[in-house]
């Protein structure tokens, strides 16, 4: 499906896409018109898995009756941290983290074979590596009309963007975004420690693997800033080597 789609996208809303769920059944995203969506690429063996899944479940339980839907897309592109099948990913999320939101078929989020919906999301909001997804648990907040409001890095905890979600749902009025705003200019280490320090969901200090992955992303970011001409895949290799060390 993704291979036949060019990198540029013609769709104007996420509601124009039809995707496969974890069991291969077509899902028309037009069904989510009028809903606020949080779209996340997930993995079961990532350092960010526990904190993100725990907080995603908390958010969903709190706002599902107010119009929030979470769409989870298993992806194995980052250190092969989602090695099983789509059904395995769904069973993991539903059994261990009581996820009641939809888990879709495994997708690619980067490269020429990226799922078309991810080409749309990335074209709508870029990150510090351009439009590429940099790691597991990158998040996109989509409004009720299917347009991307904001993109959040993997180190941005789900509960830290609760204010943005409430604003999108029409519950509050905010002039300052509460997702990445307080983290501007900080390293991925600092962002991770800040996001985990509020006692939300998975409590306490970040675990060792989380710190390794946050530090790895910070290393990639600094390399990107030093040498704009450096090929992106070389930076990704640095990131992989750091995490595996």
C-alpha positions in Angstrom: 0.0 0.0 0.0 2.8 2.4 1.0 5.0 1.5 -1.9 2.6 2.7 -4.5 2.2 6.1 -2.8 4.6 8.9 -3.6 6.3 10.8 -0.8 4.0 13.8 -1.5 0.4 13.3 -0.4 -2.8 14.7 -1.9 -5.0 14.0 1.1 -6.1 17.0 3.1 -7.4 15.1 6.1 -6.6 11.9 8.0 -10.2 11.0 7.5 -9.5 10.2 3.8 -7.4 7.2 4.6 -8.4 3.5 4.9 -6.0 1.3 6.9 -5.8 -2.3 8.1 -6.3 -3.2 11.7 -4.2 -5.8 13.5 -6.3 -8.6 12.0 -6.2 -7.3 8.4 -9.6 -5.8 8.3 -10.1 -2.5 6.6 -10.7 0.6 8.8 -12.1 3.8 7.2 -10.6 6.6 9.3 -13.7 8.7 8.3 -15.3 6.9 11.2 -13.4 9.2 13.5 -14.8 12.4 12.2 -15.6 14.6 15.1 -13.0 12.8 17.3 -9.7 14.1 18.6 -7.0 11.6 17.6 -3.6 10.9 19.2 -1.6 8.8 16.7 1.4 6.9 18.0 3.9 4.5 16.5 4.4 1.9 19.2 6.9 -0.8 20.1 6.9 -3.5 22.8 10.6 -3.7 23.5 11.6 0.0 23.7 12.9 1.8 26.7 9.9 4.2 26.4 7.3 1.3 26.2 6.2 1.1 29.8 5.8 4.8 30.6 4.1 5.5 27.3 1.6 2.6 27.3 0.8 3.2 30.9 0.1 6.9 30.3 -1.7 6.3 27.0 -4.1 4.0 28.8 -4.6 6.6 31.5 -5.4 9.3 29.0 -7.7 7.1 27.1 -9.7 6.0 30.1 -10.0 9.7 31.2 -11.1 11.2 27.8 -12.6 8.4 25.7 -16.1 9.5 26.6 -15.3 13.1 25.8 -14.2 12.5 22.2 -10.6 11.2 22.4 -9.4 8.2 20.3 -5.9 6.8 20.3 -4.6 5.1 17.2 -1.6 2.9 17.8 0.7 1.7 15.0 3.2 -1.0 15.7 6.5 -0.4 13.9 9.7 -2.4 13.8 12.0 0.2 12.1 13.8 1.3 15.3 16.3 -1.3 16.5 13.7 -3.9 15.7 11.9 -3.3 18.9 8.5 -4.6 17.6 9.6 -8.0 16.2 6.4 -9.9 16.5 3.2 -9.9 14.4 0.5 -7.3 14.5 -1.6 -9.6 16.6 1.3 -10.0 19.0 1.6 -6.3 19.4 -2.2 -6.0 20.0 -2.1 -8.8 22.6 0.9 -7.2 24.4 -0.8 -3.8 24.6 -4.2 -5.2 25.6 -3.0 -7.7 28.1 -0.2 -5.9 29.8 -1.5 -2.3 29.6 -5.3 -2.9 29.3 -5.3 -0.9 26.1 -8.9 -0.5 24.7 -8.0 1.7 21.8 -7.3 0.3 18.3 -4.0 -1.3 17.5 -3.4 -1.3 13.7 -1.4 -3.5 11.4 2.4 -3.1 11.7 3.6 -0.3 9.4 6.7 1.4 8.2 6.8 5.1 9.1 10.0 6.1 7.2 11.3 5.5 3.8 9.6 5.0 0.4 7.4 2.2 1.7 6.1 4.3 4.6 2.4 3.9 5.2 0.6 6.7 3.3 -1.1 8.0 6.5 2.4 8.6 8.0 3.5 10.4 4.9 0.5 12.7 5.5 1.2 13.1 9.2 4.9 13.9 8.6 4.1 16.3 5.8 1.8 18.1 8.1 4.2 18.6 11.0 8.0 18.1 10.8 10.4 17.3 13.6 14.1 18.1 14.3 15.2 15.5 11.7 12.9 17.0 9.1 9.8 15.1 8.4 11.2 11.7 9.4 10.0 9.9 12.5 13.0 9.7 14.8 12.0 6.9 17.2 9.2 4.8 18.7 6.4 6.7 20.4 6.4 9.8 18.3 3.0 11.3 18.7 0.6 13.4 16.4 -2.4 15.2 17.8 -5.2 15.5 15.2 -8.2 17.7 15.5 -11.9 16.8 15.0 -11.6 17.7 11.3 -8.7 15.4 10.7 -5.9 18.0 10.6 -2.7 17.7 12.5 -2.4 20.1 15.4 1.0 19.2 16.8 3.8 16.6 16.7 5.6 15.5 19.9 8.9 13.7 20.3 9.3 10.3 21.9 10.6 11.9 25.0 7.4 13.9 25.5 5.2 11.9 27.8 1.6 11.4 27.0 0.3 13.0 30.2 2.4 16.1 29.6 0.3 16.9 26.5 -3.0 16.5 28.4 -3.6 20.3 28.2 -3.3 20.2 24.4 -5.8 17.3 24.3 -8.3 19.2 26.5 -7.9 22.2 24.3 -8.6 20.2 21.1 -11.6 18.6 22.8 -12.9 22.2 23.5 -12.6 21.8 27.3 -10.2 24.7 27.9 -8.7 27.6 26.1 -4.9 27.8 26.0 -2.5 30.4 24.5 0.6 28.3 25.3 0.9 24.7 24.3 1.8 22.4 27.2 3.5 19.6 25.2 7.0 20.6 24.0 6.8 24.3 25.1 8.5 23.9 28.5 11.2 21.7 26.9 12.3 24.1 24.2 16.1 24.3 24.1 16.7 21.4 26.5 18.5 18.1 25.7 16.5 14.9 25.3 18.0 13.8 28.7 16.5 16.9 30.4 13.2 16.5 28.6 12.9 12.9 29.6 13.8 13.6 33.3 11.4 16.5 33.3 8.5 14.5 31.8 9.0 11.6 34.3 9.4 13.8 37.3 5.8 14.8 37.7 4.6 11.5 39.2 2.4 10.7 36.2 1.7 7.1 35.2 4.9 5.2 35.5 6.5 7.0 38.4 10.0 7.8 39.5 13.3 8.4 37.7 13.7 7.2 34.1 15.1 3.7 33.8 18.6 3.0 32.3 17.3 2.0 28.9 15.2 5.1 28.7 18.2 7.3 29.5 20.3 5.4 26.9 17.7 6.0 24.2 17.1 9.7 25.2 20.8 10.3 25.2 21.2 8.6 21.8 18.5 10.8 20.3 20.3 13.8 21.8 23.6 12.7 20.2 21.8 12.5 16.8 20.3 15.9 17.3 23.7 17.5 18.0 25.3 15.8 15.1 22.5 17.1 12.9 23.1 20.6 14.1 26.9 20.4 13.5 26.8 19.1 10.0 23.7 19.8 7.9 25.3 18.0 4.9 25.8 14.7 6.8 23.7 11.9 5.5 20.8 11.1 7.7 21.5 7.3 7.7 24.9 8.0 9.3 23.3 9.8 12.2 20.8 6.9 12.6 23.8 4.5 12.7 25.4 6.6 15.5 22.1 6.4 17.4 21.8 2.7 17.0 25.4 2.1 18.1 25.0 4.2 21.2 21.9 2.4 22.3 23.4 -1.0 21.7 26.7 -0.1 23.5 
